[in-house]
Amino acid sequence: MMKTRRFLGKLTAGLIAASLLSAPALAAPKKDFKLAWSIYVGWMPWQYADENGIVKKWADKYGITIDVVQFNDYVESINQYTAGGFDAVTLTNMDALSIPAAGGVDTTAVIVGDFSNGNDAVILKGGEDLASIKGRKVNLVEFSVSHYLLARALESAGLTEREHVSVVSTSDADMVAAWSTPQVTAVVTWNPLVAEIMAQPDARKVFDSSRIPGEIMDLTVVNTGVLNDNPAFGKALAGIWYETMAIMSAQTPAGAAARAAMGKASGTDQKGYEAQLEATRMFYKPAEALAFVRGAEPKSTMRKVAGFLFDHGLLGNGAPSAEAIGIQFPDGSLYGSDRFVKFRFTDTYMAAAADGTL
């Protein structure tokens, strides 16, 4: 099932920061690497690549091994990466900042795979528009990207969370059942739960992530020390990813088979998986990802994300402002502290894929 994505471990950073801040800045050179991933439309390609020999092909090219490990619990995959058990992990831009970066683990986004373009939504019972959310209890996974989407939705309507709604923390596993009860009249969630709830006759979608394009990014990140010592790992990851993108995006029998396999592995079928792809802006070609990551959107988005996290106390204990953690972009520019740069976007490996130098 695709229900395990995008929890935010509120306490994780604070619990592990002390042990991690003293860790060496660079990891020792090595040959064996581990990537943690969890089920979501934009990350299914990792399983397909692993099961169809693409991971081994690119790892062999660089004389390394890459162990691709699925987690059923999204936040646990991030915790394991943050604690040093994995070299790379799939996560959202918000969670990269709030968990490993806030916990002192220098992290680099090697692949910007996609952004949500309708997969995440605000849904109401009754009411014609977003303004009718005023005064309601809103069920969502607290401190997740759903919480962020709610904040951005309220902002667009001139409302605030503090003054106009109250959040009810609800597990994603319980969301559809909660919707079926009369007392629940507003939810924020992600696909495939959005599709299940929207199939009910009383459901009205009043805002979705297509209204904030580019703000909920799905990434593959690597520990910066590991990456700096082992650039071959980054090259292999990019090679794996874009070979798989070429296969799954093709309107051919092989492409259809790949999408069907990813759908089945994620608890749906080819049609269901393709419907979720339609609500996702996949960067199938490296040039598309480069244009995005080199543009103005990531800089603007990360300011908003940092502000949200700071307002909710999620940038680490004692963070003095939304700029407590430095975020570096491909052009070398920074947002936040230049003394505590812990989250980075790089275009190096996507560019190598684009120009054929992997």
Beta strands, then each sheet from edge to edge (+ up, - down):
strand 1: 32-38
strand 2: 65-71
strand 3: 88-92
strand 4: 107-116
strand 5: 120-125
strand 6: 137-140
strand 7: 166-169
strand 8: 186-190
strand 9: 203-208
strand 10: 217-223
strand 11: 280-282
strand 12: 326-328
strand 13: 334-335
strand 14: 341-345
sheet 1: 2+ 1+ 3+ 10- 4+ 11-
sheet 2: 2+ 1+ 3+ 10- 4+ 14+ 12+ 13-
sheet 3: 8+ 5- 9+
sheet 4: 6+ 7+
end
